[in-house]
Each structure stands twice: as C-alpha cells, then as structure tokens.
Amino acid sequence: MPLNSYRLLILCASIALAACAATNPAKNNKPIPQQNERSLFEQLGKSDFDHLADVEMRENTQALRVLMTKLYKRNPRELKKSTASNVEVWVNAVFTNQHGWQFVEIGKAQGTDAIQQAFKPEYPGDRVLSLIAGIQTMLIKAHGGKSEFYLTDTVDPQNVYNAARNIEIAVWKLSNARDDKGELYLLTNELNDREHNLSFEREFGKMIGSLDLYAITLSEKLQRTITRTVQTFATALFLPL
C-alpha cells in the first residue's frame, strides 16, 4: 500500500478518535490531550504507525482512568477493600506510581487472569482494581509489552484484535454476571424510568473501536490476515495474546 494511503488511514483514525472523544459536546468542552513535545531524535525514531499506536494506547489508558473512577463511585465498597484514600487520589496512584502493575491488593494478578478474577463468586478483593489492572496489562501485552512505540518495535495486529474481543467479553460480564443472590458483581450503566446513564458503555465502546481500527490498519500495512472470531458471550473464553 502506498505511503499516501497509510497517511490517509492515519488521518481517518485520528478523526475517529477525536469524534469518539466528543460524543457529548455539550458536556465535553475540554481540549483533546496533546502528545508532549519530543526531541528531534525521538521524532525521527517513530514511523506514522508508531505515532498512531502512541495515540491509541494513550487514549485507551485515559478511558480506563475514567472508567475506574466511575466504577468506584458506583461501587464504593470496592474502594474500601484497597485504600482509605478518596477515589481521585487512588486512581491517580494506580496509573502514575512505578509499581509495574503488580498490586498486592489483587494478588498481583494481571491480564485476563485479573479480569476473570473480578467476576469470581468467591473473590474477596477489590473487583474494580482487578478489572482495570487486568485490562490495562492485557493492552500492554497485546502491544508487545510496550506503551510507547518506535521503529524497532513490533506489534502483532492479531493480538490487538483479540484484546478488543476480550474487552467485549468483559463488558458482557459487567452487565450479566451475577452472584448467588442474583446481584451484579459491579454496577455500571443505569437505565430506568428516572435515569438513563450509558456512560460506561460509551467509554468501553471507544476503546473497542480504537483497538479494531488500529488492528485493521496495522494488518494492512504488514499484509497480515487477522483471524476473526465469533463467540457467544455467555460461553465465550478470553482469547490468547
């Protein structure tokens, strides 16, 4: 595929990400986050696809921060299992501390193991932390263990595609998996006669869309075929990365 076609795809990806961020312009008047200025050496060490990967990973990480905050506010009992701090302080600590995503509060679980743990009936720990840490570490693994990308880095589009499907399974579990009392493990969207709140669904939808867009674009560049998987959510297994 010619370079101009690549640039067109990247432009489309950027437009799509910006459009997702502006789902509700009446309430979303914050500027789109910009990448920090980098040295000329760093810029020369990145291809257009590296820049696209940087944007995709950064935006999905920000979406997870938003989701973690929302989940704790809907499920305050989970926050108390990990910290006495308020939601904002704890979320900031989770995403900024140099801990390598190894949280003793959730048994240092990562990836799909941590996601699954959040929905186990017998699990006594912080289900919000387990879910969010699981998704974030899954995304890092799907991107070759990186969160910032350069010319020498290699990302398998199949892994990125599989990560998107795994998030779909996690979203289904959030809305359908219940304990022995018939209650959801974690409360998310509110849809009743008094309130219509689908903000969780929108954030997860943005993540899935950006992952799929990057996976398809990358597969075109590398001329690799993505194996598409169709599963029934009720019996779906998390896909390997």
C-alpha angles and dihedrals in degrees: 000000000000120000091246089059090052091052090049090053091049091049090051090049092051091049091049093051091048091049092052091052090054098052091130108027092178090065100025108070097141118116117253108263113258127216112254116257111269134200120263089250092056092047092051089051092062132077124207088263091052089055090048091051090050091054094045094049094044094049093047091050089052090050089054090052089054092046093048091053092048093047093052091049090052092041108033092164089070093056091056090058091065110026148002090222123103121263098262094048093048095046090050090050092050094053101037109035118098096242101125088235090286104138118181088198089072098032092262089285117166141182120002090344089065092044092052091046090060089065101043113117094222097047110118099183136090105301094189093054091045092051097045096042088047094053094044095049089045089055092049091050091047088056094054096270092300137115095184123045140215138172093274094054122099125205122187109222090208090062091050090049091049090050089056091052091048090054088052089055091048091051090051090051091051090058099037115021111100138181126240089277091058094251125133114253090227128018115227128148119033116211118167142111092287104037138030110190116161096154093121091055092050094052093048090045091056090052094049092047095050092047092050092047092051093045093051094044092048093047089054091051094047092038091232124145118232115222104226117213127205116195138169105245094220091062100022121136122211111260120241121248 
